[in-house]
């Protein structure tokens, strides 16, 4: 061995409890640097944006706040700016908070559809409730009372969901907003679907409330036509002396007038009626029902008839609800669409002046 060779002592052996850290040590930071980092992390989750509301045809400032698990992630970063993962218990919280977080996300994504569903549910629940009062002899029958009850139900539903979904509440109205307005085509089928589901649900809720009264009236035997018929509480049926052509004319003319009123009061220059559109439409529905509604049962709304009619078919009245009176069910299902289109055409020709400058 050479005299100038230096002996190097080997490292001591690792003990069973000793661990070697391979994680890089974070550089030293100043408090100001940490605060800036934390603020950037917050900005990743809280977003202020200008979004287009296609339903109401306007731009809205929308603030997206962090959800519960996002807040937990932010708090973890505040504790350790260089931490990139969170424990499962911190991220998810307990089961209740997880459910609430998912519901908030779902509501944020589908708030227009949820509002339209709730508005149609309320409308059908109250409208059919008025029909039940008239049919079950709870009070003295009065056509005007029923018309006023329907108008107030419309106002109630518009007040609940109008600022979110536009309160179409009616597939025929959704159709004309697409044809003659700026309503997106991609939203038309989903709006119509949630309106049908909302009408079905409203009928089911009403039935659960008034079932004892129905049993008292018809003796537990569900009848579509006759002296103790109760199917007309939920869907519309014309008087026996009214033929199909007369019923079609009634639905077409009534829905055309409704569509004309909706489009006219939607115009921003039609003041003061545009600012009180809900009240005007409610009074218009009352006027239409009082005047010509008795000839067809005043559906004016395919969802108001289809959803409850399907419910009665599965709740004990049977398929006769579709076949009675020479398949009269097709009239309130289809005639309002034709009437709404005619009302939109009349509005475009005689009233609308938005595009006069382009001529």
Protein Blocks (a to p, Z undefined) as FASTA:
>chain_A
ZZkbccddddddddfkbccdfbdcdddddfklmmmmmmmmmmmmmccdddddfklopadd
ddddddfklmmmmmmmmmmmmbcbdcfklmnopmklmmmmmmmmmmmmmmmmmmmmmmmm
mmmmmmmmmmmmmmnomaccdfklmmmmmmmmmmmmmmmmmmmnopnopaklmmmmmmmm
mbdfklmmmmmmmmmmmmmmmmmmmmmmmmmmmmmmnnopacfbdjklcklmmmccddfk
lcfklmmmmmmmmmmmmmmmmmmmmpmklccklmmmmmmmmmmmmmmmmmmmmmnopnop
aklmmmmmmmmmmnonojmlmmgghillmmmmmmmmmmmmmmmmmmmmmmocklmmmZZ
